[in-house]
């Protein structure tokens, strides 16, 4: 996940929380306070945690499993020069 994706997800989350709590422009509430009100955490952190959990699940599988092969596969040879 790139920094841009993280920022986009977190922005969407705070935007939705502001709509849920009906916070309009004159009411200034920081994003940290907004997350503490909702007893939540940044959605990008949840996505990263689930990604690592999924990766650990895949790495515990057999070496012949398709998912394991896809993650550990390295292409052989080189690409041709120029546009494909």
HTML snippet that shows the backbone in 3Dmol.js (N, CA, C, O; Angstrom):
<script src="https://3Dmol.org/build/3Dmol-min.js"></script>
<div id="view" style="width:600px;height:400px;position:relative"></div>
<script>
const pdb = `
ATOM      1  N   UNK A   1       0.848  -1.165   0.000  1.00  0.00           N
ATOM      2  CA  UNK A   1       0.000   0.000   0.000  1.00  0.00           C
ATOM      3  C   UNK A   1       0.898   1.234   0.000  1.00  0.00           C
ATOM      4  O   UNK A   1       1.836   1.335   0.790  1.00  0.00           O
ATOM      5  N   UNK A   2       0.602   2.148  -0.877  1.00  0.00           N
ATOM      6  CA  UNK A   2       1.404   3.353  -0.981  1.00  0.00           C
ATOM      7  C   UNK A   2       0.902   4.407   0.003  1.00  0.00           C
ATOM      8  O   UNK A   2      -0.172   4.269   0.588  1.00  0.00           O
ATOM      9  N   UNK A   3       1.699   5.460   0.173  1.00  0.00           N
ATOM     10  CA  UNK A   3       1.307   6.552   1.056  1.00  0.00           C
ATOM     11  C   UNK A   3       0.042   7.236   0.532  1.00  0.00           C
ATOM     12  O   UNK A   3      -0.795   7.682   1.317  1.00  0.00           O
ATOM     13  N   UNK A   4      -0.093   7.316  -0.783  1.00  0.00           N
ATOM     14  CA  UNK A   4      -1.292   7.917  -1.371  1.00  0.00           C
ATOM     15  C   UNK A   4      -2.536   7.109  -1.059  1.00  0.00           C
ATOM     16  O   UNK A   4      -3.588   7.675  -0.761  1.00  0.00           O
ATOM     17  N   UNK A   5      -2.425   5.780  -1.125  1.00  0.00           N
ATOM     18  CA  UNK A   5      -3.561   4.921  -0.791  1.00  0.00           C
ATOM     19  C   UNK A   5      -3.943   5.059   0.678  1.00  0.00           C
ATOM     20  O   UNK A   5      -5.125   5.101   1.020  1.00  0.00           O
ATOM     21  N   UNK A   6      -2.927   5.129   1.549  1.00  0.00           N
ATOM     22  CA  UNK A   6      -3.200   5.311   2.972  1.00  0.00           C
ATOM     23  C   UNK A   6      -3.957   6.617   3.213  1.00  0.00           C
ATOM     24  O   UNK A   6      -4.951   6.655   3.939  1.00  0.00           O
ATOM     25  N   UNK A   7      -3.467   7.672   2.594  1.00  0.00           N
ATOM     26  CA  UNK A   7      -4.085   8.982   2.778  1.00  0.00           C
ATOM     27  C   UNK A   7      -5.524   8.982   2.267  1.00  0.00           C
ATOM     28  O   UNK A   7      -6.411   9.552   2.903  1.00  0.00           O
ATOM     29  N   UNK A   8      -5.754   8.347   1.126  1.00  0.00           N
ATOM     30  CA  UNK A   8      -7.096   8.291   0.550  1.00  0.00           C
ATOM     31  C   UNK A   8      -8.048   7.531   1.464  1.00  0.00           C
ATOM     32  O   UNK A   8      -9.170   7.981   1.699  1.00  0.00           O
ATOM     33  N   UNK A   9      -7.613   6.382   1.982  1.00  0.00           N
ATOM     34  CA  UNK A   9      -8.463   5.599   2.878  1.00  0.00           C
ATOM     35  C   UNK A   9      -8.777   6.351   4.162  1.00  0.00           C
ATOM     36  O   UNK A   9      -9.926   6.381   4.603  1.00  0.00           O
ATOM     37  N   UNK A  10      -7.761   6.959   4.763  1.00  0.00           N
ATOM     38  CA  UNK A  10      -7.970   7.686   6.014  1.00  0.00           C
ATOM     39  C   UNK A  10      -8.859   8.912   5.815  1.00  0.00           C
ATOM     40  O   UNK A  10      -9.669   9.245   6.680  1.00  0.00           O
ATOM     41  N   UNK A  11      -8.707   9.572   4.686  1.00  0.00           N
ATOM     42  CA  UNK A  11      -9.550  10.726   4.377  1.00  0.00           C
ATOM     43  C   UNK A  11     -10.999  10.297   4.228  1.00  0.00           C
ATOM     44  O   UNK A  11     -11.902  10.961   4.735  1.00  0.00           O
ATOM     45  N   UNK A  12     -11.223   9.186   3.531  1.00  0.00           N
ATOM     46  CA  UNK A  12     -12.583   8.673   3.358  1.00  0.00           C
ATOM     47  C   UNK A  12     -13.196   8.306   4.709  1.00  0.00           C
ATOM     48  O   UNK A  12     -14.367   8.589   4.963  1.00  0.00           O
ATOM     49  N   UNK A  13     -12.401   7.678   5.569  1.00  0.00           N
ATOM     50  CA  UNK A  13     -12.900   7.282   6.884  1.00  0.00           C
ATOM     51  C   UNK A  13     -13.312   8.496   7.709  1.00  0.00           C
ATOM     52  O   UNK A  13     -14.396   8.508   8.292  1.00  0.00           O
ATOM     53  N   UNK A  14     -12.456   9.519   7.763  1.00  0.00           N
ATOM     54  CA  UNK A  14     -12.788  10.705   8.553  1.00  0.00           C
ATOM     55  C   UNK A  14     -13.985  11.448   7.956  1.00  0.00           C
ATOM     56  O   UNK A  14     -14.797  12.015   8.687  1.00  0.00           O
ATOM     57  N   UNK A  15     -14.087  11.440   6.641  1.00  0.00           N
ATOM     58  CA  UNK A  15     -15.226  12.089   5.994  1.00  0.00           C
ATOM     59  C   UNK A  15     -16.527  11.392   6.384  1.00  0.00           C
ATOM     60  O   UNK A  15     -17.527  12.045   6.681  1.00  0.00           O
ATOM     61  N   UNK A  16     -16.502  10.054   6.381  1.00  0.00           N
ATOM     62  CA  UNK A  16     -17.689   9.297   6.772  1.00  0.00           C
ATOM     63  C   UNK A  16     -18.029   9.505   8.247  1.00  0.00           C
ATOM     64  O   UNK A  16     -19.198   9.649   8.603  1.00  0.00           O
ATOM     65  N   UNK A  17     -17.006   9.521   9.105  1.00  0.00           N
ATOM     66  CA  UNK A  17     -17.263   9.736  10.530  1.00  0.00           C
ATOM     67  C   UNK A  17     -17.834  11.128  10.790  1.00  0.00           C
ATOM     68  O   UNK A  17     -18.698  11.292  11.651  1.00  0.00           O
ATOM     69  N   UNK A  18     -17.362  12.120  10.059  1.00  0.00           N
ATOM     70  CA  UNK A  18     -17.908  13.474  10.226  1.00  0.00           C
ATOM     71  C   UNK A  18     -19.376  13.521   9.806  1.00  0.00           C
ATOM     72  O   UNK A  18     -20.172  14.242  10.407  1.00  0.00           O
ATOM     73  N   UNK A  19     -19.734  12.753   8.777  1.00  0.00           N
ATOM     74  CA  UNK A  19     -21.146  12.696   8.371  1.00  0.00           C
ATOM     75  C   UNK A  19     -21.976  11.963   9.421  1.00  0.00           C
ATOM     76  O   UNK A  19     -23.098  12.373   9.719  1.00  0.00           O
ATOM     77  N   UNK A  20     -21.436  10.885   9.983  1.00  0.00           N
ATOM     78  CA  UNK A  20     -22.165  10.121  10.990  1.00  0.00           C
ATOM     79  C   UNK A  20     -22.425  10.971  12.237  1.00  0.00           C
ATOM     80  O   UNK A  20     -23.533  10.956  12.774  1.00  0.00           O
ATOM     81  N   UNK A  21     -21.416  11.709  12.699  1.00  0.00           N
ATOM     82  CA  UNK A  21     -21.547  12.536  13.893  1.00  0.00           C
ATOM     83  C   UNK A  21     -22.121  13.920  13.597  1.00  0.00           C
ATOM     84  O   UNK A  21     -22.266  14.742  14.502  1.00  0.00           O
ATOM     85  N   UNK A  22     -22.446  14.176  12.330  1.00  0.00           N
ATOM     86  CA  UNK A  22     -23.056  15.438  11.894  1.00  0.00           C
ATOM     87  C   UNK A  22     -22.224  16.649  12.321  1.00  0.00           C
ATOM     88  O   UNK A  22     -22.748  17.615  12.875  1.00  0.00           O
ATOM     89  N   UNK A  23     -20.920  16.576  12.051  1.00  0.00           N
ATOM     90  CA  UNK A  23     -20.016  17.687  12.330  1.00  0.00           C
ATOM     91  C   UNK A  23     -19.892  18.538  11.079  1.00  0.00           C
ATOM     92  O   UNK A  23     -19.391  18.085  10.049  1.00  0.00           O
ATOM     93  N   UNK A  24     -20.354  19.774  11.182  1.00  0.00           N
ATOM     94  CA  UNK A  24     -20.269  20.665  10.032  1.00  0.00           C
ATOM     95  C   UNK A  24     -19.112  21.632  10.229  1.00  0.00           C
ATOM     96  O   UNK A  24     -18.427  21.583  11.252  1.00  0.00           O
ATOM     97  N   UNK A  25     -18.893  22.494   9.276  1.00  0.00           N
ATOM     98  CA  UNK A  25     -17.701  23.321   9.202  1.00  0.00           C
ATOM     99  C   UNK A  25     -17.368  24.135  10.451  1.00  0.00           C
ATOM    100  O   UNK A  25     -16.219  24.080  10.890  1.00  0.00           O
ATOM    101  N   UNK A  26     -18.292  24.888  11.056  1.00  0.00           N
ATOM    102  CA  UNK A  26     -17.864  25.716  12.199  1.00  0.00           C
ATOM    103  C   UNK A  26     -17.347  24.892  13.389  1.00  0.00           C
ATOM    104  O   UNK A  26     -16.530  25.385  14.167  1.00  0.00           O
ATOM    105  N   UNK A  27     -17.804  23.670  13.535  1.00  0.00           N
ATOM    106  CA  UNK A  27     -17.348  22.819  14.632  1.00  0.00           C
ATOM    107  C   UNK A  27     -16.002  22.207  14.249  1.00  0.00           C
ATOM    108  O   UNK A  27     -15.933  21.323  13.395  1.00  0.00           O
ATOM    109  N   UNK A  28     -14.945  22.681  14.883  1.00  0.00           N
ATOM    110  CA  UNK A  28     -13.607  22.196  14.570  1.00  0.00           C
ATOM    111  C   UNK A  28     -13.285  21.024  15.498  1.00  0.00           C
ATOM    112  O   UNK A  28     -13.199  21.180  16.716  1.00  0.00           O
ATOM    113  N   UNK A  29     -13.112  19.857  14.897  1.00  0.00           N
ATOM    114  CA  UNK A  29     -12.767  18.651  15.642  1.00  0.00           C
ATOM    115  C   UNK A  29     -11.607  18.000  14.904  1.00  0.00           C
ATOM    116  O   UNK A  29     -11.680  17.774  13.696  1.00  0.00           O
ATOM    117  N   UNK A  30     -10.533  17.697  15.635  1.00  0.00           N
ATOM    118  CA  UNK A  30      -9.377  17.082  14.988  1.00  0.00           C
ATOM    119  C   UNK A  30      -9.693  15.635  14.609  1.00  0.00           C
ATOM    120  O   UNK A  30     -10.625  15.023  15.130  1.00  0.00           O
ATOM    121  N   UNK A  31      -8.897  15.116  13.697  1.00  0.00           N
ATOM    122  CA  UNK A  31      -9.092  13.733  13.264  1.00  0.00           C
ATOM    123  C   UNK A  31      -8.830  12.759  14.399  1.00  0.00           C
ATOM    124  O   UNK A  31      -9.520  11.747  14.511  1.00  0.00           O
ATOM    125  N   UNK A  32      -7.849  13.044  15.240  1.00  0.00           N
ATOM    126  CA  UNK A  32      -7.553  12.157  16.386  1.00  0.00           C
ATOM    127  C   UNK A  32      -8.730  12.118  17.367  1.00  0.00           C
ATOM    128  O   UNK A  32      -9.098  11.056  17.869  1.00  0.00           O
ATOM    129  N   UNK A  33      -9.307  13.282  17.630  1.00  0.00           N
ATOM    130  CA  UNK A  33     -10.464  13.326  18.530  1.00  0.00           C
ATOM    131  C   UNK A  33     -11.647  12.593  17.909  1.00  0.00           C
ATOM    132  O   UNK A  33     -12.400  11.915  18.608  1.00  0.00           O
ATOM    133  N   UNK A  34     -11.804  12.728  16.617  1.00  0.00           N
ATOM    134  CA  UNK A  34     -12.884  12.047  15.909  1.00  0.00           C
ATOM    135  C   UNK A  34     -12.731  10.534  16.019  1.00  0.00           C
ATOM    136  O   UNK A  34     -13.711   9.821  16.233  1.00  0.00           O
ATOM    137  N   UNK A  35     -11.497  10.042  15.871  1.00  0.00           N
ATOM    138  CA  UNK A  35     -11.254   8.601  16.004  1.00  0.00           C
ATOM    139  C   UNK A  35     -11.463   8.140  17.442  1.00  0.00           C
ATOM    140  O   UNK A  35     -11.958   7.036  17.670  1.00  0.00           O
ATOM    141  N   UNK A  36     -11.092   8.971  18.411  1.00  0.00           N
ATOM    142  CA  UNK A  36     -11.289   8.578  19.809  1.00  0.00           C
ATOM    143  C   UNK A  36     -12.778   8.556  20.163  1.00  0.00           C
ATOM    144  O   UNK A  36     -13.207   7.729  20.968  1.00  0.00           O
ATOM    145  N   UNK A  37     -13.556   9.442  19.580  1.00  0.00           N
ATOM    146  CA  UNK A  37     -15.011   9.430  19.806  1.00  0.00           C
ATOM    147  C   UNK A  37     -15.634   8.141  19.277  1.00  0.00           C
ATOM    148  O   UNK A  37     -16.559   7.598  19.882  1.00  0.00           O
ATOM    149  N   UNK A  38     -15.132   7.665  18.168  1.00  0.00           N
ATOM    150  CA  UNK A  38     -15.711   6.467  17.555  1.00  0.00           C
ATOM    151  C   UNK A  38     -15.088   5.180  18.092  1.00  0.00           C
ATOM    152  O   UNK A  38     -15.458   4.087  17.664  1.00  0.00           O
ATOM    153  N   UNK A  39     -14.139   5.302  19.032  1.00  0.00           N
ATOM    154  CA  UNK A  39     -13.438   4.137  19.596  1.00  0.00           C
ATOM    155  C   UNK A  39     -12.827   3.274  18.501  1.00  0.00           C
ATOM    156  O   UNK A  39     -12.864   2.046  18.575  1.00  0.00           O
ATOM    157  N   UNK A  40     -12.274   3.911  17.506  1.00  0.00           N
ATOM    158  CA  UNK A  40     -11.678   3.196  16.391  1.00  0.00           C
ATOM    159  C   UNK A  40     -10.244   3.604  16.177  1.00  0.00           C
ATOM    160  O   UNK A  40      -9.661   4.339  16.975  1.00  0.00           O
ATOM    161  N   UNK A  41      -9.681   3.116  15.083  1.00  0.00           N
ATOM    162  CA  UNK A  41      -8.338   3.524  14.689  1.00  0.00           C
ATOM    163  C   UNK A  41      -8.343   3.713  13.182  1.00  0.00           C
ATOM    164  O   UNK A  41      -9.330   3.422  12.506  1.00  0.00           O
ATOM    165  N   UNK A  42      -7.238   4.200  12.675  1.00  0.00           N
ATOM    166  CA  UNK A  42      -7.174   4.505  11.246  1.00  0.00           C
ATOM    167  C   UNK A  42      -7.390   3.234  10.434  1.00  0.00           C
ATOM    168  O   UNK A  42      -6.862   2.172  10.761  1.00  0.00           O
ATOM    169  N   UNK A  43      -8.161   3.361   9.394  1.00  0.00           N
ATOM    170  CA  UNK A  43      -8.504   2.199   8.572  1.00  0.00           C
ATOM    171  C   UNK A  43      -7.278   1.668   7.836  1.00  0.00           C
ATOM    172  O   UNK A  43      -7.208   0.474   7.542  1.00  0.00           O
ATOM    173  N   UNK A  44      -6.316   2.531   7.536  1.00  0.00           N
ATOM    174  CA  UNK A  44      -5.109   2.068   6.842  1.00  0.00           C
ATOM    175  C   UNK A  44      -4.313   1.103   7.713  1.00  0.00           C
ATOM    176  O   UNK A  44      -3.692   0.175   7.195  1.00  0.00           O
ATOM    177  N   UNK A  45      -4.323   1.311   9.030  1.00  0.00           N
ATOM    178  CA  UNK A  45      -3.636   0.392   9.936  1.00  0.00           C
ATOM    179  C   UNK A  45      -4.331  -0.966   9.968  1.00  0.00           C
ATOM    180  O   UNK A  45      -3.674  -2.004  10.048  1.00  0.00           O
ATOM    181  N   UNK A  46      -5.670  -0.955   9.907  1.00  0.00           N
ATOM    182  CA  UNK A  46      -6.403  -2.218   9.853  1.00  0.00           C
ATOM    183  C   UNK A  46      -6.102  -2.981   8.569  1.00  0.00           C
ATOM    184  O   UNK A  46      -5.950  -4.202   8.587  1.00  0.00           O
ATOM    185  N   UNK A  47      -6.018  -2.261   7.462  1.00  0.00           N
ATOM    186  CA  UNK A  47      -5.722  -2.910   6.182  1.00  0.00           C
ATOM    187  C   UNK A  47      -4.324  -3.525   6.210  1.00  0.00           C
ATOM    188  O   UNK A  47      -4.136  -4.652   5.753  1.00  0.00           O
ATOM    189  N   UNK A  48      -3.347  -2.796   6.739  1.00  0.00           N
ATOM    190  CA  UNK A  48      -1.986  -3.331   6.844  1.00  0.00           C
ATOM    191  C   UNK A  48      -1.933  -4.561   7.745  1.00  0.00           C
ATOM    192  O   UNK A  48      -1.246  -5.532   7.427  1.00  0.00           O
ATOM    193  N   UNK A  49      -2.655  -4.528   8.872  1.00  0.00           N
ATOM    194  CA  UNK A  49      -2.663  -5.671   9.781  1.00  0.00           C
ATOM    195  C   UNK A  49      -3.273  -6.892   9.095  1.00  0.00           C
ATOM    196  O   UNK A  49      -2.745  -7.999   9.201  1.00  0.00           O
ATOM    197  N   UNK A  50      -4.385  -6.686   8.392  1.00  0.00           N
ATOM    198  CA  UNK A  50      -5.023  -7.808   7.693  1.00  0.00           C
ATOM    199  C   UNK A  50      -4.144  -8.345   6.573  1.00  0.00           C
ATOM    200  O   UNK A  50      -4.143  -9.546   6.306  1.00  0.00           O
ATOM    201  N   UNK A  51      -3.399  -7.466   5.920  1.00  0.00           N
ATOM    202  CA  UNK A  51      -2.476  -7.906   4.876  1.00  0.00           C
ATOM    203  C   UNK A  51      -1.398  -8.804   5.451  1.00  0.00           C
ATOM    204  O   UNK A  51      -1.089  -9.852   4.884  1.00  0.00           O
ATOM    205  N   UNK A  52      -0.815  -8.389   6.594  1.00  0.00           N
ATOM    206  CA  UNK A  52       0.227  -9.204   7.233  1.00  0.00           C
ATOM    207  C   UNK A  52      -0.354 -10.515   7.751  1.00  0.00           C
ATOM    208  O   UNK A  52       0.300 -11.555   7.670  1.00  0.00           O
ATOM    209  N   UNK A  53      -1.579 -10.477   8.285  1.00  0.00           N
ATOM    210  CA  UNK A  53      -2.212 -11.714   8.740  1.00  0.00           C
ATOM    211  C   UNK A  53      -2.419 -12.676   7.582  1.00  0.00           C
ATOM    212  O   UNK A  53      -2.160 -13.873   7.706  1.00  0.00           O
ATOM    213  N   UNK A  54      -2.892 -12.146   6.447  1.00  0.00           N
ATOM    214  CA  UNK A  54      -3.124 -12.983   5.276  1.00  0.00           C
ATOM    215  C   UNK A  54      -1.809 -13.563   4.762  1.00  0.00           C
ATOM    216  O   UNK A  54      -1.749 -14.735   4.392  1.00  0.00           O
ATOM    217  N   UNK A  55      -0.763 -12.750   4.739  1.00  0.00           N
ATOM    218  CA  UNK A  55       0.534 -13.221   4.272  1.00  0.00           C
ATOM    219  C   UNK A  55       1.066 -14.333   5.171  1.00  0.00           C
ATOM    220  O   UNK A  55       1.617 -15.317   4.677  1.00  0.00           O
ATOM    221  N   UNK A  56       0.907 -14.187   6.479  1.00  0.00           N
ATOM    222  CA  UNK A  56       1.319 -15.237   7.403  1.00  0.00           C
ATOM    223  C   UNK A  56       0.533 -16.521   7.177  1.00  0.00           C
ATOM    224  O   UNK A  56       1.085 -17.619   7.262  1.00  0.00           O
ATOM    225  N   UNK A  57      -0.755 -16.379   6.889  1.00  0.00           N
ATOM    226  CA  UNK A  57      -1.591 -17.543   6.596  1.00  0.00           C
ATOM    227  C   UNK A  57      -1.094 -18.262   5.345  1.00  0.00           C
ATOM    228  O   UNK A  57      -1.016 -19.490   5.322  1.00  0.00           O
ATOM    229  N   UNK A  58      -0.763 -17.510   4.321  1.00  0.00           N
ATOM    230  CA  UNK A  58      -0.296 -18.099   3.060  1.00  0.00           C
ATOM    231  C   UNK A  58       1.067 -18.764   3.255  1.00  0.00           C
ATOM    232  O   UNK A  58       1.301 -19.847   2.717  1.00  0.00           O
ATOM    233  N   UNK A  59       1.963 -18.141   4.010  1.00  0.00           N
ATOM    234  CA  UNK A  59       3.306 -18.692   4.198  1.00  0.00           C
ATOM    235  C   UNK A  59       3.303 -19.969   5.039  1.00  0.00           C
ATOM    236  O   UNK A  59       4.255 -20.746   4.970  1.00  0.00           O
ATOM    237  N   UNK A  60       2.253 -20.203   5.829  1.00  0.00           N
ATOM    238  CA  UNK A  60       2.168 -21.437   6.604  1.00  0.00           C
ATOM    239  C   UNK A  60       1.636 -22.609   5.784  1.00  0.00           C
ATOM    240  O   UNK A  60       1.647 -23.742   6.267  1.00  0.00           O
ATOM    241  N   UNK A  61       1.181 -22.376   4.589  1.00  0.00           N
ATOM    242  CA  UNK A  61       0.669 -23.446   3.732  1.00  0.00           C
ATOM    243  C   UNK A  61       1.805 -24.303   3.188  1.00  0.00           C
ATOM    244  O   UNK A  61       2.982 -23.993   3.373  1.00  0.00           O
ATOM    245  N   UNK A  62       1.429 -25.385   2.514  1.00  0.00           N
ATOM    246  CA  UNK A  62       2.424 -26.268   1.904  1.00  0.00           C
ATOM    247  C   UNK A  62       3.196 -25.536   0.816  1.00  0.00           C
ATOM    248  O   UNK A  62       2.702 -24.575   0.226  1.00  0.00           O
ATOM    249  N   UNK A  63       4.408 -26.001   0.561  1.00  0.00           N
ATOM    250  CA  UNK A  63       5.243 -25.376  -0.473  1.00  0.00           C
ATOM    251  C   UNK A  63       4.667 -25.586  -1.871  1.00  0.00           C
ATOM    252  O   UNK A  63       4.960 -24.807  -2.778  1.00  0.00           O
ATOM    253  N   UNK A  64       3.852 -26.627  -2.060  1.00  0.00           N
ATOM    254  CA  UNK A  64       3.289 -26.926  -3.376  1.00  0.00           C
ATOM    255  C   UNK A  64       1.951 -26.225  -3.620  1.00  0.00           C
ATOM    256  O   UNK A  64       1.385 -26.336  -4.707  1.00  0.00           O
ATOM    257  N   UNK A  65       1.447 -25.513  -2.627  1.00  0.00           N
ATOM    258  CA  UNK A  65       0.169 -24.832  -2.767  1.00  0.00           C
ATOM    259  C   UNK A  65       0.301 -23.689  -3.775  1.00  0.00           C
ATOM    260  O   UNK A  65       1.352 -23.054  -3.867  1.00  0.00           O
ATOM    261  N   UNK A  66      -0.761 -23.434  -4.522  1.00  0.00           N
ATOM    262  CA  UNK A  66      -0.727 -22.409  -5.572  1.00  0.00           C
ATOM    263  C   UNK A  66      -0.413 -21.023  -5.014  1.00  0.00           C
ATOM    264  O   UNK A  66       0.364 -20.281  -5.615  1.00  0.00           O
ATOM    265  N   UNK A  67      -0.996 -20.667  -3.889  1.00  0.00           N
ATOM    266  CA  UNK A  67      -0.743 -19.349  -3.293  1.00  0.00           C
ATOM    267  C   UNK A  67       0.723 -19.205  -2.891  1.00  0.00           C
ATOM    268  O   UNK A  67       1.329 -18.155  -3.107  1.00  0.00           O
ATOM    269  N   UNK A  68       1.278 -20.236  -2.319  1.00  0.00           N
ATOM    270  CA  UNK A  68       2.682 -20.212  -1.907  1.00  0.00           C
ATOM    271  C   UNK A  68       3.589 -20.072  -3.126  1.00  0.00           C
ATOM    272  O   UNK A  68       4.574 -19.336  -3.087  1.00  0.00           O
ATOM    273  N   UNK A  69       3.260 -20.774  -4.204  1.00  0.00           N
ATOM    274  CA  UNK A  69       4.070 -20.710  -5.424  1.00  0.00           C
ATOM    275  C   UNK A  69       4.032 -19.304  -6.015  1.00  0.00           C
ATOM    276  O   UNK A  69       5.056 -18.790  -6.466  1.00  0.00           O
ATOM    277  N   UNK A  70       2.863 -18.687  -6.015  1.00  0.00           N
ATOM    278  CA  UNK A  70       2.718 -17.343  -6.583  1.00  0.00           C
ATOM    279  C   UNK A  70       3.548 -16.327  -5.802  1.00  0.00           C
ATOM    280  O   UNK A  70       4.171 -15.452  -6.404  1.00  0.00           O
ATOM    281  N   UNK A  71       3.567 -16.426  -4.484  1.00  0.00           N
ATOM    282  CA  UNK A  71       4.297 -15.452  -3.668  1.00  0.00           C
ATOM    283  C   UNK A  71       5.808 -15.624  -3.817  1.00  0.00           C
ATOM    284  O   UNK A  71       6.539 -14.634  -3.851  1.00  0.00           O
ATOM    285  N   UNK A  72       6.274 -16.846  -3.905  1.00  0.00           N
ATOM    286  CA  UNK A  72       7.718 -17.085  -3.941  1.00  0.00           C
ATOM    287  C   UNK A  72       8.274 -17.208  -5.349  1.00  0.00           C
ATOM    288  O   UNK A  72       9.477 -17.413  -5.510  1.00  0.00           O
ATOM    289  N   UNK A  73       7.437 -17.090  -6.377  1.00  0.00           N
ATOM    290  CA  UNK A  73       7.874 -17.272  -7.756  1.00  0.00           C
ATOM    291  C   UNK A  73       8.751 -16.115  -8.212  1.00  0.00           C
ATOM    292  O   UNK A  73       8.449 -14.954  -7.934  1.00  0.00           O
ATOM    293  N   UNK A  74       9.820 -16.425  -8.902  1.00  0.00           N
ATOM    294  CA  UNK A  74      10.699 -15.409  -9.486  1.00  0.00           C
ATOM    295  C   UNK A  74      10.852 -15.722 -10.970  1.00  0.00           C
ATOM    296  O   UNK A  74      11.236 -16.840 -11.317  1.00  0.00           O
ATOM    297  N   UNK A  75      10.567 -14.780 -11.848  1.00  0.00           N
ATOM    298  CA  UNK A  75      10.659 -15.049 -13.278  1.00  0.00           C
ATOM    299  C   UNK A  75      12.105 -15.294 -13.708  1.00  0.00           C
ATOM    300  O   UNK A  75      13.046 -14.740 -13.141  1.00  0.00           O
ATOM    301  N   UNK A  76      12.247 -16.129 -14.712  1.00  0.00           N
ATOM    302  CA  UNK A  76      13.583 -16.433 -15.223  1.00  0.00           C
ATOM    303  C   UNK A  76      13.856 -15.593 -16.465  1.00  0.00           C
ATOM    304  O   UNK A  76      12.934 -15.191 -17.175  1.00  0.00           O
ATOM    305  N   UNK A  77      15.123 -15.339 -16.713  1.00  0.00           N
ATOM    306  CA  UNK A  77      15.516 -14.617 -17.921  1.00  0.00           C
ATOM    307  C   UNK A  77      15.324 -13.125 -17.800  1.00  0.00           C
ATOM    308  O   UNK A  77      15.077 -12.589 -16.719  1.00  0.00           O
ATOM    309  N   UNK A  78      15.446 -12.456 -18.958  1.00  0.00           N
ATOM    310  CA  UNK A  78      15.303 -11.012 -18.994  1.00  0.00           C
ATOM    311  C   UNK A  78      14.266 -10.638 -20.037  1.00  0.00           C
ATOM    312  O   UNK A  78      13.963 -11.415 -20.942  1.00  0.00           O
ATOM    313  N   UNK A  79      13.739  -9.459 -19.899  1.00  0.00           N
ATOM    314  CA  UNK A  79      12.797  -8.943 -20.888  1.00  0.00           C
ATOM    315  C   UNK A  79      13.575  -8.387 -22.086  1.00  0.00           C
ATOM    316  O   UNK A  79      14.748  -8.026 -21.985  1.00  0.00           O
ATOM    317  N   UNK A  80      12.889  -8.336 -23.197  1.00  0.00           N
ATOM    318  CA  UNK A  80      13.492  -7.735 -24.380  1.00  0.00           C
ATOM    319  C   UNK A  80      13.528  -6.217 -24.207  1.00  0.00           C
ATOM    320  O   UNK A  80      12.714  -5.646 -23.481  1.00  0.00           O
ATOM    321  N   UNK A  81      14.467  -5.579 -24.873  1.00  0.00           N
ATOM    322  CA  UNK A  81      14.585  -4.131 -24.817  1.00  0.00           C
ATOM    323  C   UNK A  81      13.491  -3.524 -25.672  1.00  0.00           C
ATOM    324  O   UNK A  81      13.192  -4.034 -26.752  1.00  0.00           O
ATOM    325  N   UNK A  82      12.893  -2.448 -25.203  1.00  0.00           N
ATOM    326  CA  UNK A  82      11.887  -1.745 -25.979  1.00  0.00           C
ATOM    327  C   UNK A  82      10.496  -1.979 -25.446  1.00  0.00           C
ATOM    328  O   UNK A  82      10.286  -2.685 -24.459  1.00  0.00           O
ATOM    329  N   UNK A  83       9.562  -1.369 -26.126  1.00  0.00           N
ATOM    330  CA  UNK A  83       8.182  -1.466 -25.702  1.00  0.00           C
ATOM    331  C   UNK A  83       7.614  -2.833 -26.014  1.00  0.00           C
ATOM    332  O   UNK A  83       7.840  -3.346 -27.109  1.00  0.00           O
ATOM    333  N   UNK A  84       6.879  -3.448 -25.088  1.00  0.00           N
ATOM    334  CA  UNK A  84       6.314  -4.769 -25.359  1.00  0.00           C
ATOM    335  C   UNK A  84       5.211  -4.724 -26.397  1.00  0.00           C
ATOM    336  O   UNK A  84       4.636  -5.759 -26.732  1.00  0.00           O
TER     337      UNK A  84
END
`;
const viewer = $3Dmol.createViewer("view");
viewer.addModel(pdb, "pdb");
viewer.setStyle({}, {cartoon: {color: "spectrum"}});
viewer.zoomTo();
viewer.render();
</script>
